């Protein structure tokens, strides 16, 4: 998990990851979401596949194209 967090933190510092987190429940329905910038689906798939937790089989998931329509000001204040 430490390598997973470090990978996402590095991408956040580079401006690639916009948002990363997980649900707070601890049962099997728990999941995480990472919203990141990629020039195309091939690059997005590479970013996802390069995650140490994905490579190790700890996490599985899917990449979906996403377009931001609105961003609330409160999201910037959420974790300050």
HELIX and SHEET records of a PDB file:
HELIX    1   1 UNK A    2  UNK A   13  1                                  12    
HELIX    2   2 UNK A   41  UNK A   49  1                                   9    
HELIX    3   3 UNK A   52  UNK A   55  1                                   4    
HELIX    4   4 UNK A   74  UNK A   77  1                                   4    
SHEET    1   A 2 UNK A  17  UNK A  22  0                                        
SHEET    2   A 2 UNK A  32  UNK A  36 -1                                        
END                                                                             
